[in-house]
């Protein structure tokens, strides 16, 4: 039994993508299971047959060997003009139908129509993809317009997500792409984007600094009651600290 056939069986049976390391682990686990059964039967006094050579050879299965097996499979699919191929995504390998059969496969889902993104939405998504994690202010500094609507649309489509908060005044939200983004555009990581290394180094316009927050109205009234201007009180507190 060849490793390539085993890998193919695992990918077809799995509902989720499988990384190379996980596939290799599953193969080695099968060998270990067979060895345990042989040892147990021997201890019980049963005559256990020797494990076949092809199974023992799988003990050395590694992620690199799995990748080689997948390459062999894809070459075989291409030579025989099969309608599917194996593609690596951020979460691992998965079997996909080839793009040229997309119009036929789409007939299985008559209620779902292809959705096109607007130019502004694509611009916003591109900025986030190349410079993630990034704040809304930084996105708007590049585009020169407010991006609240575009960001919300991308969030609704699950192409971006909130990835935390920046260590900046006000702790603004940080936006980054999702696994669906990689699936949709057929890439494994940000490094697969066109000219990723160059564009990620380009200096972007700096967002305008937000004005200092106004003093609390109640505090202003309290200070005014004792005859101390709010600005002077702020100067004194900063000097003490």
C-alpha positions as CSV (number, residue, x, y, z in Angstrom):
1,X,0.0,0.0,0.0
2,X,1.5,3.3,-1.1
3,X,1.7,6.4,1.1
4,X,0.0,8.5,-1.6
5,X,-3.1,6.3,-1.6
6,X,-3.3,6.4,2.2
7,X,-3.0,10.2,2.2
8,X,-5.7,10.4,-0.5
9,X,-8.0,8.2,1.6
10,X,-7.5,10.4,4.7
11,X,-8.2,13.6,2.8
12,X,-11.4,12.2,1.3
13,X,-12.7,10.9,4.6
14,X,-11.9,14.0,6.6
15,X,-14.5,16.7,6.8
16,X,-11.8,19.3,7.8
17,X,-8.5,20.2,6.2
18,X,-5.5,18.2,7.4
19,X,-2.0,19.7,7.9
20,X,0.9,17.6,6.7
21,X,2.1,17.0,10.3
22,X,-1.4,15.7,11.3
23,X,-1.5,13.3,8.3
24,X,2.0,12.0,9.1
25,X,0.9,11.5,12.8
26,X,-2.2,9.5,11.7
27,X,-0.2,7.3,9.5
28,X,2.4,6.6,12.2
29,X,-0.4,6.0,14.7
30,X,-1.8,3.2,12.5
31,X,1.6,1.5,12.4
32,X,1.9,1.9,16.2
33,X,-1.6,0.4,16.7
34,X,-0.6,-2.6,14.5
35,X,2.6,-3.1,16.5
36,X,0.6,-3.0,19.8
37,X,-1.8,-5.6,18.6
38,X,1.1,-7.9,17.6
39,X,2.7,-7.5,21.0
40,X,-0.5,-8.1,22.9
41,X,-1.3,-11.2,20.9
42,X,2.3,-12.5,21.5
43,X,1.9,-12.0,25.2
44,X,-1.4,-13.9,25.2
45,X,0.4,-16.8,23.6
46,X,-1.2,-16.4,20.2
47,X,0.8,-16.8,17.0
48,X,0.9,-13.2,15.6
49,X,2.0,-12.9,12.0
50,X,4.8,-10.5,11.2
51,X,3.8,-7.0,10.1
52,X,4.2,-6.5,6.3
53,X,7.2,-4.5,5.1
54,X,5.1,-1.8,3.5
55,X,3.5,-1.1,6.9
56,X,6.8,-1.0,8.8
57,X,8.1,1.5,6.2
58,X,5.4,3.9,7.2
59,X,7.0,4.3,10.6
60,X,9.3,6.9,9.1
61,X,6.4,9.0,7.6
62,X,7.1,12.7,8.0
63,X,5.4,15.9,6.9
64,X,7.9,16.2,4.1
65,X,7.0,12.8,2.8
66,X,3.3,13.6,3.0
67,X,3.9,16.8,0.9
68,X,5.8,14.7,-1.7
69,X,2.9,12.2,-1.8
70,X,0.4,15.0,-2.3
71,X,2.5,16.3,-5.2
72,X,2.5,12.9,-6.8
73,X,-1.3,12.7,-6.4
74,X,-1.8,16.1,-8.0
75,X,0.4,15.2,-10.9
76,X,-1.5,12.0,-11.4
77,X,-4.8,14.0,-11.3
78,X,-3.5,16.4,-13.9
79,X,-2.2,13.6,-16.2
80,X,-5.5,11.8,-16.0
81,X,-7.5,15.0,-16.3
82,X,-9.4,14.5,-13.1
83,X,-12.0,17.1,-12.0
84,X,-10.3,17.7,-8.6
85,X,-7.0,18.6,-7.0
86,X,-5.5,18.8,-3.5
87,X,-4.8,22.4,-2.3
88,X,-3.2,23.6,0.9
89,X,-5.0,26.2,2.9
90,X,-4.1,27.8,6.3
91,X,-5.6,24.9,8.2
92,X,-4.2,22.2,6.0
93,X,-4.8,20.2,2.8
94,X,-8.2,19.6,1.3
95,X,-9.6,18.2,-1.9
96,X,-11.2,20.8,-4.2
97,X,-13.0,20.6,-7.6
98,X,-11.1,22.4,-10.3
99,X,-12.1,25.9,-11.1
100,X,-13.1,25.1,-14.7
101,X,-15.9,22.9,-13.4
102,X,-17.3,25.7,-11.2
103,X,-20.2,26.6,-13.4
104,X,-21.5,23.0,-13.2
105,X,-20.9,22.6,-9.5
106,X,-22.8,25.9,-8.9
107,X,-26.0,24.2,-10.2
108,X,-26.0,22.2,-7.0
109,X,-26.7,25.5,-5.2
110,X,-29.3,27.4,-7.2
111,X,-30.2,29.7,-4.3
112,X,-26.6,31.0,-4.0
113,X,-25.5,33.7,-6.4
114,X,-22.0,35.0,-6.7
115,X,-21.5,38.3,-4.9
116,X,-19.2,40.9,-6.1
117,X,-17.4,43.3,-3.8
118,X,-17.4,47.0,-4.5
119,X,-14.1,48.9,-5.3
120,X,-14.1,50.7,-1.9
121,X,-14.6,47.4,-0.1
122,X,-11.8,45.8,-2.0
123,X,-9.5,48.7,-1.2
124,X,-10.3,48.5,2.5
125,X,-9.8,44.7,2.5
126,X,-6.5,45.0,0.7
127,X,-5.2,47.6,3.2
128,X,-6.2,45.3,6.1
129,X,-4.7,42.2,4.4
130,X,-1.3,43.7,3.7
131,X,-0.9,45.7,6.9
132,X,-2.8,43.7,9.5
133,X,-3.3,44.0,12.4
134,X,-4.4,47.6,11.7
135,X,-6.6,50.2,13.2
136,X,-9.6,52.0,11.6
137,X,-7.8,55.3,11.8
138,X,-4.8,53.9,9.9
139,X,-7.1,52.5,7.2
140,X,-8.8,55.9,6.9
141,X,-5.4,57.7,6.7
142,X,-4.6,55.6,3.6
143,X,-7.9,55.9,1.9
144,X,-8.6,59.5,2.9
145,X,-12.3,58.8,3.7
146,X,-14.3,57.3,6.6
147,X,-14.3,53.5,6.4
148,X,-17.0,52.5,9.0
149,X,-19.4,51.2,6.4
150,X,-16.8,49.2,4.5
151,X,-15.4,47.7,7.7
152,X,-18.8,46.6,8.8
153,X,-19.5,45.0,5.4
154,X,-16.3,43.1,5.6
155,X,-17.1,42.0,9.2
156,X,-20.6,40.8,8.1
157,X,-19.0,38.8,5.3
158,X,-16.6,37.2,7.7
159,X,-13.6,38.3,5.6
160,X,-12.1,40.3,8.5
161,X,-12.4,40.1,12.3
162,X,-11.4,42.1,15.4
163,X,-8.0,40.9,16.4
164,X,-7.6,42.8,19.7
165,X,-6.8,46.4,20.7
166,X,-3.8,48.6,19.8
167,X,-1.5,49.9,22.6
168,X,-2.5,53.4,21.7
169,X,-4.5,56.1,23.5
170,X,-8.1,55.0,23.6
171,X,-7.1,51.3,22.8
172,X,-8.6,51.3,19.3
173,X,-9.7,48.0,17.7
174,X,-7.3,46.1,15.5
175,X,-8.6,44.4,12.3
176,X,-7.2,41.3,10.6
177,X,-8.3,38.8,8.0
178,X,-10.1,35.6,8.7
179,X,-9.6,32.0,7.6
180,X,-12.5,32.6,5.1
181,X,-10.4,35.3,3.5
182,X,-7.6,32.8,2.8
183,X,-10.1,30.2,1.5
184,X,-11.9,32.8,-0.7
185,X,-8.7,34.0,-2.4
186,X,-7.0,30.7,-2.5
187,X,-3.8,31.5,-0.4
188,X,-2.2,29.9,2.6
189,X,-0.8,33.0,4.3
190,X,-0.2,36.8,3.9
191,X,3.2,36.0,2.3
192,X,1.3,34.5,-0.7
193,X,-0.2,37.9,-1.6
194,X,1.3,39.6,-4.6
195,X,4.4,41.6,-3.7
196,X,3.6,41.0,-0.1
197,X,7.2,41.6,1.2
198,X,7.5,44.9,-0.6
199,X,4.1,46.4,0.0
200,X,4.2,45.5,3.7
201,X,7.3,47.7,4.1
202,X,5.8,50.8,2.3
203,X,5.4,53.7,4.8
204,X,1.8,54.6,5.2
205,X,0.3,58.0,6.0
206,X,0.1,58.5,9.7
207,X,-3.5,58.9,11.1
208,X,-4.3,62.3,12.7
209,X,-3.9,62.4,16.4
210,X,-7.2,62.5,18.3
211,X,-7.7,65.7,20.3
212,X,-7.2,65.4,24.0
213,X,-10.4,64.5,25.8
214,X,-12.4,67.4,27.4
215,X,-12.4,67.7,31.2
216,X,-15.4,66.1,33.0
217,X,-18.2,68.7,33.2
218,X,-18.8,67.9,36.9
219,X,-15.1,68.3,37.6
220,X,-15.1,71.7,35.9
221,X,-18.1,72.8,38.0
222,X,-16.3,71.7,41.2
223,X,-13.1,73.5,40.3
224,X,-15.0,76.6,39.3
225,X,-16.8,76.6,42.7
226,X,-13.4,77.0,44.4
227,X,-12.1,79.5,41.9
228,X,-9.5,77.2,40.2
229,X,-9.5,77.2,36.4
230,X,-9.7,73.7,34.9
231,X,-6.6,74.2,32.8
232,X,-4.6,75.4,35.8
233,X,-5.7,72.4,37.8
234,X,-4.5,70.1,35.0
235,X,-1.1,71.8,35.0
236,X,-0.8,71.3,38.7
237,X,-1.7,67.7,38.6
238,X,0.8,67.0,35.8
239,X,3.5,68.8,37.7
240,X,2.9,66.7,40.8
241,X,3.1,63.5,38.9
